[in-house]
Amino acid sequence: MINTFSTDGNLSKLDRKNFQKQVEGKNTDLYILRNKKGMEVAVTNFGCALLSIMVPDKDGKYANVLLGHDSIDHVINSPEPFLSTVIGRYGNRIAKGRFTLDEEIYSLAINNGPNALHGGPTGFHRRVWDANQLNESTIEFKYLSVDGEEGFPGNLEVTMTYEIDEESNALVIEYSATTDKTTLVNLTNHGFFNLAGIANPTPSINNHLVTINADHFLPIDEVSIPTGEILKVEGTPMDFRTPHTVGERIKEKHQQLINGAGYDHCYVLNKEEGYDLSLAAIYTDPESKRSMQVYTTEPGVQLYTGNWLNGFEGAHGATFPARSGICFEAQCFPDTPNRPYFPSATLLPGEEYYQMTIYKFTIEK
């Protein structure tokens, strides 16, 4: 599908020519989404990678609050392969890359210590998606993940949309999928955010405030696999039920912070009813007064504080040191197929997978 929407004059100063390339027989491109309020989102169809999100601060000054790249070659060769991309078929980790479905054992590629991470080395983040920009504020992506891809069973047909809401500065992400064979589906977006705006170097998120609507979290072992327990956050540095800065407790000698090299944990969201859309988290930069509210239909959100960012270069010479980005990855729980008492990530033929996650940007009063 040829992009017929203009990318000229975008706030992010991205050049469309730098995103036009043929990768494995498919064309990549740059797409710009805008709403009437002035919010702008830039994206490419390689891994559905978000490239920038332009929103104003308390003084009306726009900045890019997302860690991203300024060319398709940089996206493809990024030192952080999941930088602000879509993740699938299975977001987060599966222990030892093994699971059983319908009494059949499946083995996945091992790409994170002894475990499978984020759908494997050539997961959805490494695929060229079919893109169709529906209007100035909405783009639809489609991808067919064939039976056996990265070890997962079933032909999985996936549709995903990015849409900027016209009434608010909110990025709405919707996913749907169907399969012809029992399989696992756990999709998410790995957006790395910094509400101060990216720079050289991009400032630390340590003084930024986080609130998470969760009374419980999933503790992890030394290779970041859930232990199987579901623990209360109360009385621990994992407690974000009220606002805390990222850096306030991150260096405490708490075993969970040691295991995750900081925060890299799935929070069990407080849900009134099933999978209804509800508030998951609030993230605020006290200086710019930008704030982001995260809403999702998912049961969990992975808080990741950019512990392994190493200072590599991103868009327009910006650099991304450790803890210069924060992720709120809405998802099912890690290692769900090996934990039958976790909410299921199994999708059957005839069923439809559906998820909605919203990142809403406001100015704190």
N, C-alpha and C positions, 0 to 999 in steps of 0.2 A: 504494500500500500504506500503510495507516494504521499509525502507530507505536503498538503496544499495550504497550510496555515503559515503565515509569515513568522519568522524568528528574528527579523530585523529589529534593532533598537531595544533588545531585551535588557532589563536592568542588570542581569548577571554578566553582561558583556561577553557572552559566549558566541563563538563563530560556528555557524552551521557546517561550514566546509570541514571543520576539524572533527566532525562526528559522522561524516559520510564515508563509509567503507563497506566492502563486502567481506563478511565473515562466515565461513563455512557455507558459501552459496547464498547467503541472505544479506540484504542491505541494512546497515545501521543508519540512524539519523538523529537529529536533535528536534525536540518538541518543546514548545513553550506554552504553558497554561497561564491564563490571567483571569482575574475577576474585576468587577467595576470598582471595587474598593482599593485596587492597586496592588494586591498580593500577586506574586509571580512565582511559578514553579517551573524549573527546567528539568527535563528527563530525556533519557535515551532508551531505545528498545533493546540494547544489550543488557541483559539482566534486569530490565526495567529500572535501571539505576537512576535514582534521584541525584541531580547534579547541583541544584541550588534551590533554596526557598528564601525569597526576598520579602521581608515584613518590616514594618516601621518600629522604632523605639518610642520612648516617651516624648521625644521632640519631633517626631515624624520623620526621622532619618532612617532610610532603608539600609539593611545589611543582609548578607547571606548568612543564615543561621544553620546551615547544613554543611557537613564536611563532604566535599565532592571534587570531581576532576573537570578539566576544561578541554579534553579531547578524548576520542574513543580509544586511542592507543593507551592513554593513561588509565582509562577505566579498565581495559583488558589486562594491563600489566601492573595494576595497583599492588603495592606491598600489602594492602589490606583488601583481599579479594571480595569481601562482603560489604565494602564501604557503601552504605546507603542503597543496597540492592534489595530485590525481592529474594526470599529464601524458600526453597522447597526441594524435594517433596516434604522433607521433614526438618523443620526448624529446630535448632538446638541439638543435643547429643543423644545417641543411642549406644548403650554400653557394648563395647567390643564389636560394634557393627553387626549385631545378630539379633534376630527376633523371629517369632513363630506366628504364622497366620494360617488358619484352617489346617493345622497339624503339619504344615510345611515349614521348614527352617530356611530363612533367607539370610544371606551374607552381603554386607555392604562394604564399600571402600572405607579403609581406615585413614582418616586425614586429620586427627586431633589426638595425639598421644595414642592410646589403645582403642580409641572410640571413633565412631562416625559422627561428623558434624555438618549441620546445615545442608543435608542432601548430598554430600559428597563433593569431591574436587571439581566435578563438572555438573553440579546441581543447577537449579533454575537461574542462579546468579551468573552462570557462564553461557546462557543460551540467548540466541537472538529471537525475540518474540515478534509475532505479527502485530503491527500497531495500526490503529485507526483513530485519528483525532476527530471526535464527534462534533465538537464545537470549541470555542475559544477557551473554555474552562474544563473540558473533559477529554480524556484519552482512554481508549480501551485496548488492552493487550490480550492476545490469545497464544496458547502454546499447547502442543500435543506432546506429552511425555510418554514415550512408547513403552510397552511391556518389557521389563528387564532393565530399563535405563537406570544406571547407578545401583542396580540390584533390586529395585522395587518392582513388585508385580503389577500387572494391569496397564492398559492404555488409559492414561489420565488426561482428560480434556479440561484445560484450565482457562478461565476468563478472569481478568483483573482490570479494574478501572481506578485511575487517579482522577479526582474531581475537586476543583476548588469551589467551595460554597459561595454563592453570590451574596448572601446576607451577612456572612462573617468570614474572617480570614481563617478558614478551616480547610485542611486537606483531608478529603474523605477517600479511604481506600476500601474497595469491595472486592472480594474474591469469591468465585464459585468454581466447582469442579465436579465432574462425573467420571465414573470408571466402569470398565467392562469386566473387572475381576476384583475380588476383595483386596484392598490395599490400605496403606497408611497415607494420611494427608495431614500436614501441620504446617500451614503457610504463615509467613510473617514478613515484615519489612524491617530491614536492619539499618534504618536511618540513624546516623550519628549527628546529634544536635549540639549546637553551642549558641545560646541565645545572646551572647555578647557579640557574635559575628566572627567569621573566620578572618585570620590575619597571619602575618609572619613575625613571630609565631602566633598561632591561635591561642588565646588565653586559656588558663586552666578553668575547669568547671568546679574546682574545689570550694569556691565561695558561693556557688549557686544552690538554691533551695529546692529540695525534693519532698513531695508528699506522695505516699502510695496508699491506696485504699485496700489494705490487706492486713488482717490480724495474724496471718500465718505465712510461712515461707518454706521452701524445700531445701534442707541442708544438703551439702554436697561432700563427696569424699575428695581425696587428694588428686584425682583425675577428673573432677568436676561432674561426676555422675551423682544423681540423687541417691541418698542413703536409703530412701524408702520412707523415712519419717516425714511427718508434716508438723512442724514445730511453731509454737507461738513466737511472734516477734517481741513480745513484751519483755522488757528487762535486758534486751540485747542491742548491739549496734545495728541490727537489721531492722529496727523499728522506725518506720517513716510514716506512722499514722498521723503524726503532727510534723510540721516542716522542720527539716534539719538540712544543714549544708552538706554537700557531698564529702568534703574533707574533714568534717568535725570529728568523725570516729573511725575514718577509713584506715588509720595506721594502728588501731588498737590490736593488741595481741589476742585477738579472738580467732578461734580455729577456723571459722567460716571465712573470715577476711583473709586469713593465711591461705586457705585452700583455693580461694578465688582470685588471689593477688589483688584484692579489693572487692568491690561489689560485682558479682557475675552470677546472680541467683534469680530463680523463678519465684515470684510472689503469687500466693493463692488469693485471688481477688475476692473481696466480699461481694457476693452476688445475692440479690433478693430472690430472683427467680431464674433458674436455668441459665440460658445464654443470652439474656436480654442485654441490650446496649447500656453500658453504665460507665461511670467515671472510674478510671484505673489509677491515674497519677496526675500530679501537677508539678511542673518544673518552671522555676522563675530565676531570672537574673536580676538581683537587687539593684544593679547600677543602671542598666538600660530600661528596666521595668518591663521588659518583654516577659510574657508568661505563656506557657503551653500547657493545655489540658489534653489528656489522652483519654479517649473513650473507646471501649471495645466490647464486642460480644464474646470474646474469648475468656476462658476460666483463669488464665495466668498472664503475667507480664514479666519478661526477663529484664531486670535492671543490670545494665553493663556500663561501667564507668570508664571505658576506653583504656583499660589497664595496660594493654599491649601495643597501643599506638607508639610509634618510635621516632616521630619527627619527620616522616617522609613528606614530600611536596604534593600539594593538591592544586586547586584552581588558582590561576593568576599568581603563583609563587607563594601562596599560603602554605604554612607548614603545620603539621598535626602531631605535637608531642604527646606523651602519655597524659591521659586524663584531660584532653582538650575536646573530647566529645562524649556524649552520653546517649545511651540507647534505651528505649522502652519498647521491647519486642513482644507484641501481643501474640499469644500462642497457647496451644495445649502444653502440658507439662513435659519436661525432658524425659527421655527413656520410657515414655508411656507404654509402648508395646510390651515391655518387660515388667510392668507394674500394673497388674489387672485392676487394682483398686483406684488407679488414677483415672480421670475422665478420659474416655476412649478417643483415640485418633483414627479409628478404623472406619473406612468408607466402603459400603457395599454397592454392588451393581443395583441400579434403580434408585439409589439415594443421591442427594445433592449436598456437597460440602458448601457451606456458606460462612463467610466472616465479614464483618465490618469493623474497621478501626478508623478513628478520627483523631487528627492532630490539630487542635484549635489554638490559634495564636491571638492573644489579647495583650492589653497594656494594663499592668497592675496600678491601681489607684493609689 
